[in-house]
Amino acid sequence: MITHTFANENDGDIEIAGGPTITYTGLEPVTDNLSATDRVFNFTGGTETITLDVSGSDLVIDSTLGEITTFTPPSALSPATPSITINAGTGDDNIIINNVSANYVGNLIVNGDADVDTYTVAGGRITGLNGASGTANLNGELLTGFGTVAASFSGDASSIITATGTGLTIGNLSDTGGFSTQGALNVGSSSVKVLDIGTTTPLGTSTTIASGGLLSRDATSNAAFELLASADFLSGNGTVDGDIRLGRGTVSGNLTVTGTVDGVTNSGQNGLLSPGNSPGVITSTNLTLTGGDTLALEVIGAGTAGTDYDQYSVTNPVTLGGATLELDIASYTVAPGDVITIIDNADGSSGTFGGLDVTGSTETITLYDATGTPVATPETTPLLEGAVIGVNDAFLRLSYSGGSVTLSSVFAEVEFADEETTSVESVAGGPAPTILVSGNLTGVPASERTLVIASPGNTATPTADFNFGTNFIIPGVDHGISASFKLDEFDAAGLPVTPLVDGSSTAVFELINDTLIEGDEQASLTLSFASANALTSGNVDGDIATRAGTFHNIDDDDEIRFTIVDNQSFAEGTSGTIDVLAETSADGGAFGVGNAQILPLGFVSVIFQDSATAPATLPQAISGTDYTAIPATTLTVTSPASPAPGFDGGTLTVPFTAANDVLVEGDEATVTEFNATIASGNGTPALNPVNGQVVLGGTEEVVITDAVDDTATVEFDIASSSVAETGGTLEVDLKLNLTGGATATGQPITINVEDLLTTGAGTALLGAANDYTVDSATVTFPAGSVDGAIVPITLTINNDSLVEGPETVDFSLVGTGTNLPALSGQVTAGSQTTHQVTIT
């Protein structure tokens, strides 16, 4: 063994084992060409920098306070291993070990002192540190650089390891405690490989790995990195090649762990996983947590993992094991469609979070149960599938399905099902405004799923024509793709009710059935969400529009009917009124007086007029001749400001005058009707016409009876006549006699000739094959015929070859109703009622 002891830059001793000790002064540099298996260099000065390097085929050691010494590298004498020992002495020294492997491969032991020394490995290999070869102890000191510390390594809480360049390899694969540290391990963007065959490799208070950096174990090592103390932190943006036991420590940053992050093996240690550096992503091959562990996540938005929110990404299935989920949500506004994947995993997860810690969040966070009630102890309440977490006044739903663990914004889309609906006023359960809902509202407080309903005004009046509730609480269940709520079948609390129309229903929307003739009306409804932060307007049914409003048409089935009273007649020369009856019907029922009521100050006008339709049986009376022309007459029913119950107008009248003429004409008639034009109004001002509630009766005949002093008689002009069988034809005349002041006939008087033939009295036979024929079946005195007018009955005599003596044809007028027209009894038989024709 050769030992160099440096007193200063020029003085020192060289002690040769088994030989002399050489003391020198003023010597600089020193060259030692002696051969030795072991060399020791003792530095006794203050704070200095000591450097070991190569020099040609030799080694050189230098110190800022000692001499430059070039020496022959120790060589092995079997079985001993050569060694170099550097004792730095007092002071805060920096010992730099360069790569000397080209000249030396033996043990290299570096010992500091009680001061804060720095050991810089610049590609070199140390086999001992502050102890015998094979052990490396770092006590409040610094180890930095790149190279190897081939010794069982132990660092205290104040020690610092910093890797540079190609990185450090530290530890001993022959020792179950091959590496441990309680201090800082700065991997940086370099690498640190630890050699340890123990089950765990303890890491200290601060282990940092920068982007591109790597912390790994030797491939033959089974040790897992372990964070034992609550002050132990593993963080950064680099890679850990190996398993990590959380213990009581913290893993944070954007680390990639090619192994298992394990909170189970050291269960109950309260380990913390905190991805990101506001925010970030931690990735590992496996993740197993247990109760007491915490996954802490920061959310500032819902855009991109690692940018807007923290995420833990796992390759294989995840075991949550009842760990606590800690959320720190800052200035995040929840929006529809947000999905935040807090654990990204395609292979599935088992277990759930065992509680929610919100104490560190800058926003108000609340956990709700399935009924929407805030949970008093969220820290110890398991977060089951679908748990709702309130963020201020918005909501996120936790889900474990599909492998990943997600927080999704909770919003139900709402719209009206139809642009408009229509129902009859008196019919309950007909079409009604209906709300469509899509989405899951389970666990959302009632206040946050309450619709605000308004009626902005229309022709229908709230509380008079319909009732509506200003709020509707959508049930707190999963409504799936679409659920519908017909508002006359649900109350404000979302509970089903029976539709009514009597004003007593508790439904959100109810028609009110009245007996007012007010016309069809329209109600308007709109939706808004006020403080209902779990609701939003949306196109639930997928058609072309999202409907935040709707119209409901109310068909009024209360009606007023106008009918012309039938069987009205007027004698010639008299005046009177044609009566029109106004009746009402309530709820589509029978018409009658007082069933329904026109609104106060409301009115209905119809037009009464002559019709172009001919009477069914009587002759047509001539307007302006037989009666004074009937102008188109407006008939109006107007309700007073304070009408009596059931006001409907009663009987309306139209003046009528029958002319008194001197014509024999009998009873006549004219047909009356209503014009199709209707005018109406509902109150003042007349906002809503009620034309649709007006029913017009059909046509009716008005009869004019002829005066009894306008009469006439019909008789044969002579009593008898004769004609030879060869005479050809014979005319038998009928004569008209006007009586009672009549000057002419007003209607034709037609007589059926065959009715005049006296059956069985004459001997001549009627017929073309017999004795005679009648040229016309009837004869007529035309209208306008005057007194003494004659109409002939023409007979044609058949000249046969029979030898038969004279024959007779007998005619007879027997009076009204038999063979004379009745004309209301105004035409009768005269004095000459018979006539006999003799055929010779």
C-alpha positions in Angstrom: 0.0 0.0 0.0 1.3 3.5 -0.8 -0.2 6.4 1.1 0.1 10.0 0.0 -0.7 12.6 2.6 -0.9 16.2 1.3 -0.2 18.9 3.8 -0.6 21.7 1.2 0.2 22.4 -2.4 4.0 21.6 -2.0 4.4 19.6 1.1 3.5 16.1 2.1 4.4 12.5 3.0 4.6 9.3 1.0 4.3 6.2 3.2 5.3 2.9 1.7 3.9 0.0 3.6 6.8 -2.1 4.9 9.2 0.6 3.8 10.2 4.1 4.5 8.1 7.2 4.8 9.2 10.0 2.5 8.6 13.6 3.6 9.0 16.4 1.1 8.6 20.1 0.9 8.5 22.5 -2.0 7.8 19.6 -4.4 5.3 20.2 -7.2 4.3 18.1 -9.1 4.8 14.6 -7.7 5.3 11.5 -9.9 5.0 8.1 -8.3 6.1 5.2 -10.5 6.0 2.6 -7.7 3.9 -0.5 -8.1 1.2 -1.1 -5.5 -2.0 -3.0 -5.0 -3.6 -0.3 -3.0 -3.2 3.4 -3.0 -4.5 6.0 -0.5 -4.6 9.7 -0.9 -5.2 11.8 2.2 -6.2 15.5 1.8 -6.1 17.4 5.0 -6.7 21.0 3.9 -9.9 23.0 3.9 -12.5 23.3 1.2 -11.0 22.1 -2.0 -11.7 20.4 -5.4 -10.2 17.0 -5.8 -10.0 15.5 -9.3 -9.1 12.0 -10.4 -8.3 11.5 -14.0 -6.1 9.6 -16.5 -2.7 10.8 -17.7 -1.4 8.7 -20.5 -1.2 5.2 -19.1 -1.1 6.5 -15.6 -3.6 8.2 -13.3 -3.4 11.7 -12.0 -5.0 13.2 -8.8 -5.1 16.9 -8.3 -6.4 19.2 -5.6 -6.8 23.0 -5.4 -5.1 22.7 -2.0 -2.8 19.8 -2.7 -0.1 18.7 -5.2 -0.6 17.3 -8.6 0.4 13.6 -8.3 0.8 11.3 -11.3 0.9 7.7 -10.3 1.0 4.2 -11.6 -2.5 2.6 -11.3 -2.7 -0.1 -8.7 -2.5 -3.6 -10.1 -4.0 -6.7 -8.9 -2.1 -9.3 -6.9 -4.3 -12.4 -6.8 -6.6 -12.8 -5.1 -6.7 -9.2 -3.9 -8.5 -6.5 -5.8 -6.6 -3.3 -6.3 -8.0 -0.2 -4.7 -7.8 3.6 -4.7 -9.0 5.4 -1.6 -9.5 9.2 -1.6 -10.0 10.7 1.8 -11.1 14.3 1.2 -10.6 15.5 4.8 -12.2 18.6 6.3 -14.0 21.3 4.4 -16.9 21.3 1.9 -15.0 19.5 -0.8 -15.9 18.6 -4.4 -14.5 15.3 -5.4 -14.6 14.8 -9.2 -14.1 11.2 -10.5 -13.5 11.1 -14.2 -13.7 8.0 -16.3 -10.5 6.1 -15.6 -11.6 2.7 -16.7 -9.1 2.8 -19.6 -6.3 2.6 -17.1 -7.9 1.3 -13.9 -10.8 -1.1 -13.1 -10.3 -1.8 -9.4 -12.1 -0.4 -6.4 -12.4 3.3 -6.0 -13.4 4.5 -2.5 -14.1 8.1 -1.8 -14.5 9.4 1.8 -15.5 12.8 2.7 -15.8 14.2 6.2 -18.5 15.6 8.4 -18.8 18.5 6.1 -21.1 18.9 3.0 -19.1 17.4 0.3 -20.0 17.0 -3.4 -19.1 13.9 -5.2 -19.0 14.4 -8.9 -18.9 11.3 -11.1 -17.9 12.4 -14.6 -18.1 9.0 -16.3 -16.2 7.3 -13.6 -17.0 4.4 -11.3 -17.0 4.5 -7.5 -17.1 1.3 -5.5 -17.2 3.0 -2.1 -18.4 6.2 -0.7 -17.8 7.3 2.9 -17.0 3.7 3.9 -15.5 0.5 2.8 -15.6 -0.6 -0.7 -19.0 -2.0 -1.5 -20.9 0.6 0.5 -21.8 4.1 -0.4 -23.2 6.5 2.2 -24.4 10.0 1.4 -24.9 12.0 4.6 -26.0 15.5 3.9 -23.8 15.5 0.8 -24.2 15.7 -2.9 -23.6 13.1 -5.6 -23.8 14.4 -9.1 -22.7 13.6 -12.6 -22.8 10.5 -14.8 -21.2 7.2 -14.2 -21.5 4.4 -11.6 -21.6 4.1 -7.9 -21.1 0.3 -7.6 -21.9 -0.1 -4.0 -24.9 -0.6 -1.7 -26.1 2.9 -1.5 -27.8 4.8 1.3 -28.6 8.5 1.4 -29.9 10.4 4.4 -32.7 13.0 4.3 -30.3 15.8 3.5 -28.5 14.0 0.7 -28.9 15.0 -2.9 -28.3 12.9 -6.0 -28.2 14.7 -9.4 -27.8 12.9 -12.6 -26.3 14.6 -15.7 -25.1 13.5 -19.1 -25.6 9.9 -19.7 -26.8 9.3 -16.1 -26.0 7.4 -13.0 -26.0 3.8 -12.1 -26.2 3.3 -8.4 -26.5 0.3 -6.1 -25.6 -3.3 -5.6 -27.4 -6.2 -7.2 -25.9 -8.5 -4.5 -27.6 -6.7 -1.7 -31.3 -6.7 -0.6 -30.6 -3.1 0.4 -28.8 -2.3 -2.7 -30.2 1.2 -2.9 -32.2 3.5 -0.6 -32.4 7.2 -0.1 -34.3 9.5 2.1 -33.1 12.6 0.4 -33.4 14.2 -3.1 -32.9 12.3 -6.3 -32.8 14.6 -9.3 -32.9 12.5 -12.4 -33.6 15.5 -14.6 -33.5 14.8 -18.3 -30.8 12.2 -17.7 -31.2 8.8 -16.1 -30.7 7.0 -12.9 -30.6 3.2 -12.8 -30.7 1.6 -9.3 -29.3 -1.8 -8.5 -31.2 -3.6 -5.8 -32.5 -7.1 -5.3 -34.7 -6.2 -2.3 -38.5 -6.2 -2.5 -38.6 -2.4 -2.3 -36.3 0.5 -3.2 -37.1 3.4 -0.9 -37.1 6.8 -2.5 -36.8 10.0 -0.5 -38.4 13.3 0.0 -38.0 14.5 -3.5 -37.5 12.4 -6.7 -37.9 14.5 -9.8 -37.7 13.3 -13.4 -37.7 15.9 -16.2 -39.0 15.3 -19.6 -36.7 12.8 -21.3 -35.4 11.5 -18.0 -35.6 7.9 -16.9 -35.6 6.3 -13.4 -35.2 2.5 -13.7 -34.2 -0.6 -12.0 -31.8 -3.3 -13.3 -33.7 -5.8 -15.4 -32.8 -8.5 -12.9 -34.1 -6.5 -10.0 -37.5 -7.3 -8.5 -37.5 -4.2 -6.2 -40.4 -1.7 -6.5 -39.7 2.0 -5.8 -41.4 2.9 -2.6 -42.5 6.1 -1.0 -42.5 5.4 2.7 -43.1 8.8 4.3 -45.8 11.3 3.8 -43.2 13.8 2.8 -41.8 11.6 0.0 -42.6 13.0 -3.5 -42.0 11.5 -6.9 -42.8 14.0 -9.7 -41.8 15.3 -13.1 -42.5 14.6 -16.7 -40.2 11.7 -17.4 -40.4 7.9 -17.2 -40.2 5.4 -14.3 -39.3 1.9 -15.5 -40.5 -0.2 -12.6 -43.3 -0.6 -10.1 -44.1 2.1 -7.5 -45.5 1.5 -4.1 -47.3 4.6 -3.0 -46.9 4.1 0.7 -47.6 7.5 2.3 -46.0 9.4 -0.5 -47.1 11.4 -3.5 -46.7 10.8 -7.2 -47.4 13.8 -9.4 -46.6 15.5 -12.7 -46.7 13.9 -16.1 -44.9 10.7 -15.4 -45.0 7.6 -17.5 -44.6 4.5 -15.3 -43.9 1.2 -17.2 -45.1 -0.8 -14.3 -47.7 -0.9 -11.5 -48.5 2.1 -9.4 -49.5 0.1 -6.3 -51.5 1.5 -3.3 -52.6 -2.0 -2.1 -49.4 -3.7 -1.0 -48.8 -1.0 1.6 -52.5 -0.5 2.2 -53.7 2.1 4.7 -50.6 4.3 4.1 -52.7 7.2 2.5 -50.8 7.6 -0.7 -51.5 10.4 -3.1 -51.7 10.4 -6.9 -51.8 13.9 -8.3 -51.4 14.0 -12.1 -50.2 17.2 -13.7 -48.4 20.4 -13.2 -51.6 22.3 -13.6 -52.9 20.1 -15.3 -51.2 17.0 -16.6 -51.4 13.2 -17.3 -49.8 10.3 -15.4 -49.5 7.1 -17.3 -48.9 3.6 -15.9 -49.2 0.0 -17.1 -51.3 -0.9 -14.0 -53.0 0.9 -11.2 -54.2 -0.6 -8.0 -55.5 1.6 -5.2 -57.1 1.0 -1.8 -58.9 2.8 0.9 -56.8 5.7 2.2 -55.2 6.4 -1.2 -56.3 9.5 -3.0 -56.5 10.4 -6.6 -56.3 14.2 -6.8 -57.4 15.9 -10.0 -57.5 19.5 -11.1 -60.1 20.6 -13.7 -60.1 24.0 -15.3 -62.0 23.0 -18.5 -63.3 20.1 -20.5 -61.2 20.3 -23.6 -58.0 18.3 -23.6 -56.6 16.0 -21.0 -53.3 17.4 -19.7 -54.2 20.9 -20.9 -57.7 21.5 -19.4 -57.9 18.8 -16.8 -55.7 16.1 -15.0 -55.9 12.6 -16.2 -54.6 9.2 -15.1 -54.0 6.9 -18.1 -53.7 3.1 -17.5 -52.9 0.4 -20.0 -54.4 -2.6 -18.1 -57.5 -2.8 -15.9 -57.7 -0.5 -12.9 -58.5 -1.4 -9.3 -59.9 1.6 -7.4 -60.5 -0.2 -4.1 -62.4 2.5 -2.3 -59.7 5.2 -2.8 -60.8 8.9 -2.4 -61.4 11.1 -5.4 -60.1 14.6 -4.7 -61.3 17.3 -7.1 -59.9 20.8 -7.4 -62.1 22.7 -9.9 -61.1 26.2 -10.8 -63.2 28.5 -12.9 -64.7 25.7 -14.9 -68.1 26.4 -16.5 -70.0 23.2 -17.1 -71.4 23.0 -20.6 -73.7 20.5 -22.4 -71.8 17.6 -23.9 -68.8 17.9 -21.7 -67.0 14.6 -21.0 -63.9 14.6 -18.8 -62.1 11.3 -18.8 -60.3 11.3 -15.4 -59.0 7.7 -15.8 -58.4 6.7 -19.4 -58.5 2.9 -19.6 -60.0 0.6 -22.3 -59.7 -2.6 -20.3 -62.1 -1.8 -17.5 -62.1 -0.9 -13.9 -63.1 -2.6 -10.7 -64.4 -1.1 -7.5 -65.4 2.5 -7.0 -64.1 5.5 -5.3 -64.8 5.4 -1.5 -65.4 9.1 -1.1 -65.1 12.6 -2.5 -62.7 15.2 -1.0 -63.6 18.7 -2.1 -61.8 20.7 0.6 -59.1 21.9 -1.7 -61.3 23.2 -4.5 -61.6 26.8 -5.3 -65.3 26.2 -6.4 -68.2 24.9 -4.4 -68.5 21.1 -5.0 -71.4 19.0 -3.6 -72.1 15.3 -3.7 -75.8 14.4 -4.2 -77.5 11.1 -3.5 -80.0 9.4 -6.0 -82.8 11.7 -4.8 -80.9 14.9 -5.4 -80.2 15.5 -1.7 -76.8 16.8 -0.7 -74.6 14.2 1.0 -73.5 15.4 4.5 -70.3 13.3 4.5 -69.0 13.0 1.0 -65.5 12.0 2.2 -66.8 8.7 3.4 -69.7 8.1 1.0 -68.9 5.6 -1.8 -69.2 7.1 -5.3 -71.4 4.6 -7.1 -72.0 4.5 -10.8 -73.9 7.6 -11.9 -73.1 9.6 -8.8 -73.9 13.3 -9.3 -71.3 15.9 -8.3 -72.5 19.5 -8.2 -70.0 22.2 -9.3 -71.4 25.5 -8.1 -74.9 25.3 -9.8 -74.0 22.8 -12.5 -73.6 19.0 -12.4 -71.2 16.3 -13.4 -72.0 12.6 -13.4 -69.4 10.0 -12.5 -69.3 6.8 -14.6 -67.1 3.7 -14.5 -68.7 2.1 -17.5 -66.7 1.4 -20.6 -63.4 0.9 -18.8 -62.6 4.6 -18.3 -63.8 6.7 -15.5 -65.5 9.8 -16.7 -67.2 13.0 -15.4 -69.9 14.0 -17.9 -71.9 17.2 -17.7 -75.5 16.6 -16.6 -78.0 18.4 -18.9 -81.4 17.3 -20.0 -82.6 18.7 -23.3 -86.2 20.0 -23.3 -88.6 21.2 -25.9 -92.3 21.3 -26.8 -93.4 18.3 -28.9 -95.5 20.3 -31.3 -95.7 23.8 -32.8 -99.3 23.8 -31.9 -102.1 21.5 -30.6 -105.8 21.7 -30.8 -108.6 20.3 -28.5 -112.3 20.9 -27.9 -113.0 23.1 -24.9 -115.4 20.7 -23.2 -113.4 17.5 -23.8 -110.9 16.4 -21.1 -107.9 14.3 -22.2 -107.7 15.6 -25.7 -104.5 16.9 -27.3 -102.6 19.2 -25.0 -99.2 20.9 -24.9 -96.6 18.2 -24.4 -92.9 18.5 -23.2 -90.2 16.2 -24.5 -87.2 15.5 -22.3 -84.0 13.7 -23.2 -81.3 12.9 -20.7 -80.6 11.5 -17.2 -81.7 13.7 -14.3 -81.2 11.0 -11.6 -79.6 12.6 -8.5 -80.2 16.2 -9.7 -81.9 18.5 -7.1 -85.5 19.4 -7.9 -84.6 23.1 -8.1 -82.2 22.4 -10.9 -84.7 20.5 -13.1 -87.6 22.9 -12.7 -89.0 24.5 -15.9 -90.5 27.9 -15.8 -93.7 28.2 -17.9 -95.1 31.5 -19.0 -98.1 32.5 -21.2 -97.0 35.7 -23.1 -100.6 36.5 -24.2 -102.9 35.5 -27.0 -106.6 35.3 -27.7 -107.2 32.9 -24.9 -107.0 34.3 -21.3 -105.4 32.5 -18.4 -107.7 31.7 -15.5 -110.7 32.4 -17.8 -110.1 30.0 -20.7 -107.3 27.9 -19.3 -105.2 27.4 -16.2 -101.4 26.8 -16.3 -98.7 26.3 -13.7 -95.7 28.5 -13.8 -93.4 25.7 -12.7 -93.0 22.1 -13.8 -90.5 19.9 -12.0 -89.2 17.3 -14.4 -88.9 13.9 -12.6 -85.4 13.1 -11.4 -85.0 9.9 -13.4 -83.2 8.8 -16.6 -85.4 9.9 -19.4 -83.4 8.2 -22.1 -83.5 9.4 -25.7 -87.0 10.9 -25.3 -89.7 11.0 -22.7 -93.0 13.0 -23.1 -95.1 14.8 -20.5 -98.6 15.8 -21.6 -99.1 18.9 -19.4 -102.8 18.2 -18.6 -101.7 14.8 -17.1 -99.0 16.0 -14.7 -98.9 18.4 -11.9 -96.2 20.9 -11.0 -94.3 18.2 -9.0 -94.2 15.9 -12.1 -96.8 13.5 -10.6 -99.6 12.1 -12.9 -103.1 13.5 -12.5 -106.4 13.0 -14.3 -107.2 15.6 -17.0 -110.2 17.8 -16.1 -111.9 20.8 -17.7 -113.8 22.2 -14.7 -111.0 24.5 -13.4 -110.2 22.2 -10.4 -107.3 20.2 -11.9 -103.8 20.5 -10.4 -102.4 19.7 -13.8 -99.8 22.1 -15.3 -102.2 22.9 -18.1 -106.0 22.7 -17.9 -108.7 23.9 -20.3 -111.7 25.6 -18.6 -115.0 24.6 -20.0 -117.6 27.5 -20.0 -120.9 28.2 -21.8 -119.7 31.4 -23.4 -119.9 31.8 -27.2 -116.5 33.3 -27.6 -115.0 31.7 -30.7 -112.0 29.5 -31.1 -109.1 30.9 -29.1 -105.4 30.3 -28.9 -103.2 29.9 -25.8 -99.5 30.5 -25.9 -96.9 28.8 -23.6 -93.1 29.3 -23.4 -90.3 27.5 -21.6 -87.4 29.0 -19.7 -85.0 27.5 -17.3 -84.3 30.3 -14.7 -82.0 28.6 -12.2 -82.5 25.1 -13.6 -78.9 24.6 -14.5 -79.4 20.9 -15.4 -81.8 21.8 -18.2 -81.2 23.2 -21.7 -83.2 23.8 -24.8 -82.6 21.0 -27.4 -84.0 19.3 -30.4 -85.2 16.2 -28.6 -87.2 14.7 -31.5 -84.6 15.4 -34.1 -86.8 17.3 -36.5 -86.0 20.7 -38.1 -86.6 22.9 -35.1 -86.2 23.3 -31.3 -89.4 24.5 -29.8 -89.2 26.7 -26.7 -92.8 27.8 -27.3 -96.1 26.3 -28.4 -99.6 27.3 -29.2 -102.8 25.5 -28.1 -105.9 26.1 -30.1 -109.1 25.8 -28.1 -112.1 24.8 -30.2 -115.2 26.5 -28.7 -118.1 24.1 -28.9 -120.7 26.6 -27.6 -122.8 27.7 -30.6 -125.6 30.0 -31.6 -128.1 28.9 -34.3 -130.4 31.1 -36.4 -133.5 29.4 -37.8 -136.4 30.8 -39.7 -139.6 29.8 -38.0 -141.5 27.5 -40.3 -145.3 27.5 -41.4 -145.5 31.3 -41.5 -148.3 32.6 -43.8 -149.8 36.0 -44.6 -153.2 36.8 -46.2 -153.3 39.1 -49.2 -153.3 42.7 -48.2 -151.8 42.0 -44.7 -148.5 42.9 -43.1 -146.5 41.3 -40.4 -143.1 39.9 -39.5 -141.1 36.8 -40.5 -139.7 35.4 -37.2 -136.1 34.2 -36.9 -135.2 32.3 -33.7 -131.7 32.7 -32.1 -130.9 29.6 -29.9 -127.8 28.4 -28.3 -126.1 25.1 -27.7 -123.6 24.4 -24.9 -120.8 21.8 -25.3 -122.1 20.7 -28.6 -125.5 19.7 -27.1 -129.1 20.4 -28.2 -130.1 23.9 -29.2 -132.5 25.8 -27.1 -133.1 29.1 -25.4 -130.4 30.1 -22.9 -128.1 27.1 -23.1 -125.0 29.3 -23.8 -124.3 32.9 -23.7 -122.8 35.5 -25.9 -120.0 37.4 -24.2 -120.8 40.8 -22.8 -120.7 43.4 -25.6 -120.3 40.6 -28.1 -122.4 40.5 -31.3 -123.4 38.2 -34.1 -124.9 39.5 -37.4 -126.5 37.3 -40.1 -128.2 38.4 -43.3 -131.8 37.3 -44.1 -132.9 37.3 -47.7 -135.1 36.0 -50.4 -133.9 32.7 -52.0 -133.7 31.7 -55.6 -135.0 28.3 -54.6 -138.6 27.5 -55.9 -141.3 26.5 -53.4 -141.8 22.8 -53.1 -145.5 22.6 -53.9 -147.1 26.1 -54.1 -146.7 28.5 -57.0 -143.9 31.0 -56.7 -145.1 34.3 -55.3 -143.6 37.2 -57.3 -141.5 39.7 -55.4 -142.8 43.2 -55.9 -146.1 41.9 -57.2 -147.4 39.5 -54.7 -145.5 40.9 -51.8 -143.2 43.8 -51.1 -139.7 42.9 -52.0 -137.6 41.7 -49.1 -134.2 43.4 -49.0 -131.1 41.6 -47.6 -131.7 42.3 -44.0 -129.0 42.2 -41.3 -130.1 40.6 -38.1 -127.9 41.3 -35.1 -127.8 39.8 -31.7 -125.8 42.1 -29.4 -125.1 41.2 -25.8 -125.3 44.1 -23.2 -122.4 44.9 -20.9 -124.1 42.9 -18.2 -126.2 40.2 -19.9 -128.5 38.0 -18.0 -127.3 34.4 -17.7 -127.8 32.5 -20.9 -128.4 35.6 -23.0 -128.7 34.5 -26.7 -130.9 37.1 -28.5 -134.3 35.3 -28.6 -136.6 36.1 -31.6 -135.6 38.4 -34.3 -138.1 39.8 -36.9 -138.2 40.8 -40.6 -141.1 42.9 -41.9 -143.3 41.4 -44.6 -146.2 42.7 -46.6 -148.5 40.6 -48.9 -150.0 42.6 -51.8 -153.8 42.7 -52.2 -154.5 42.1 -55.9 -157.8 41.2 -57.9 -156.4 38.0 -59.4 -157.7 34.6 -59.1 -154.5 32.8 -58.2 -154.8 30.7 -55.1 -152.1 30.4 -52.4 -148.5 31.2 -53.3 -145.2 31.0 -51.5 -141.6 32.5 -51.5 -138.6 30.8 -50.1 -136.4 32.7 -47.6 -132.8 31.9 -46.4 -129.7 33.3 -44.7 -126.8 34.7 -46.7 -123.5 32.9 -46.0 -122.0 36.2 -44.8 -121.6 36.3 -41.0 -120.1 39.1 -38.9 -119.3 38.7 -35.3 -117.2 40.0 -32.4 -116.2 38.9 -29.0 -116.4 41.8 -26.5 -114.9 45.2 -26.9 -112.7 45.5 -28.8 -113.9 42.7 -31.0 -110.7 40.7 -30.9 -111.9 37.3 -31.7 -114.8 36.6 -34.2 -117.1 33.8 -33.3 -118.2 33.0 -36.9 -117.2 29.4 -36.3 -119.8 29.2 -33.5 -122.7 30.4 -35.7 -125.0 27.8 -37.2 -127.4 28.9 -39.9 -130.7 27.1 -40.4 -132.0 26.1 -43.8 -134.6 27.7 -46.1 -138.2 28.2 -45.2 -141.3 28.9 -47.2 -143.5 32.0 -46.5 -147.0 31.5 -47.8 -149.3 34.2 -49.2 -153.0 33.1 -49.0 -155.2 34.5 -51.8 -158.2 36.7 -50.8 -161.6 34.9 -50.8 -163.3 37.6 -52.9 -161.1 36.8 -55.9 -163.2 33.9 -57.4 -164.2 32.3 -60.6 -166.5 29.7 -62.1 -166.0 27.3 -65.0 -169.0 26.0 -67.0 -169.9 24.6 -70.4 -170.8 27.3 -72.8 -173.8 25.3 -74.1 -175.7 22.2 -72.9 -175.4 20.0 -76.0 -174.0 19.6 -79.5 -174.0 17.0 -82.3 -171.8 15.9 -85.1 -172.1 13.4 -87.9 -169.9 10.3 -87.8 -168.2 11.6 -90.9 -167.9 15.1 -89.4 -164.2 14.8 -88.4 -163.9 17.0 -85.3 -166.0 18.8 -82.8 -165.1 21.5 -80.2 -166.9 21.6 -76.8 -166.2 25.0 -75.2 -165.6 25.7 -71.5 -166.2 29.3 -70.3 -164.6 31.2 -67.4 -166.8 33.5 -65.4 -165.0 36.0 -62.9 -166.8 36.9 -59.8 -166.2 38.9 -56.5 -164.4 41.7 -58.2 -161.7 39.6 -59.8 -160.4 41.0 -63.1 -158.3 38.2 -64.3 -156.6 35.0 -63.3 -153.3 35.2 -61.6 -152.4 31.5 -62.0 -153.2 29.1 -64.8 -156.4 27.0 -64.4 -155.8 23.6 -65.9 -158.6 21.0 -66.3 -158.0 17.3 -67.0 -160.4 16.4 -69.8 -160.8 12.8 -69.0 -161.9 13.8 -65.5 -164.9 15.5 -67.2 -166.1 12.4 -69.0 -169.0 10.9 -67.2 -168.1 7.3 -66.8 -170.8 4.9 -68.0 -173.2 7.7 -69.0 -172.4 8.1 -72.7 -172.8 5.3 -75.3 -169.9 6.3 -77.5 -166.6 4.7 -76.6 -163.3 6.6 -76.1 -160.3 5.3 -78.0 -158.6 5.3 -81.4 -160.2 1.9 -82.2 -163.6 3.0 -81.0 -165.9 6.0 -81.6 -163.8 9.1 -80.7 -160.6 10.5 -79.2 -159.7 13.6 -77.2 -156.9 15.7 -78.9 -155.4 16.9 -75.5 -155.5 15.4 -72.1 -155.9 18.8 -70.5 -157.2 22.3 -71.3 -155.9 25.4 -69.6 -157.2 29.0 -69.0 -153.8 30.8 -68.9 -152.8 33.3 -66.3 -154.4 36.6 -67.2 -157.6 35.1 -68.6 -160.5 37.6 -68.2 -164.2 37.1 -67.7 -165.9 35.1 -70.5 -162.7 33.5 -71.7 -163.3 30.3 -73.8 -161.1 27.2 -74.1 -162.2 24.3 -76.3 -162.1 20.6 -75.8 -161.5 19.1 -79.2 -163.0 15.6 -80.1 -162.0 13.6 -83.2 -164.8 11.4 -84.5 -163.9 8.0 -85.9 -165.8 7.1 -89.1 -166.3 3.4 -88.7 -168.3 0.9 -90.9 -170.5 -0.3 -88.2 -174.3 0.0 -88.5 -175.0 1.5 -85.1 -177.4 4.3 -84.5 -176.7 7.6 -82.8 -174.2 7.5 -79.8 -173.5 10.1 -77.0 -170.5 11.5 -75.2 -171.3 13.0 -71.7 -169.2 15.7 -69.9 -169.8 16.9 -66.3 -168.3 19.5 -64.0 -168.9 18.3 -60.4 -167.1 21.1 -58.4 -163.8 21.7 -56.7 -161.4 19.0 -55.7 -162.6 16.5 -58.2 -162.2 17.7 -61.7 -161.5 21.4 -61.1 -158.3 22.7 -59.6 -158.7 23.7 -56.0 -156.9 27.1 -56.0 -157.9 27.3 -52.3 -161.5 27.0 -53.2 -161.5 30.0 -55.4 -162.6 28.2 -58.6 -165.9 26.4 -58.7 -168.4 24.9 -61.2 -170.8 27.4 -62.9 -174.5 26.8 -63.6 -174.0 24.8 -66.8 -172.2 21.8 -65.4 -173.0 19.3 -68.2 -172.7 18.9 -71.9 -173.8 16.1 -74.2 -172.4 15.4 -77.7 -174.5 13.2 -80.1 -172.7 11.4 -82.9 -175.0 10.6 -85.7 
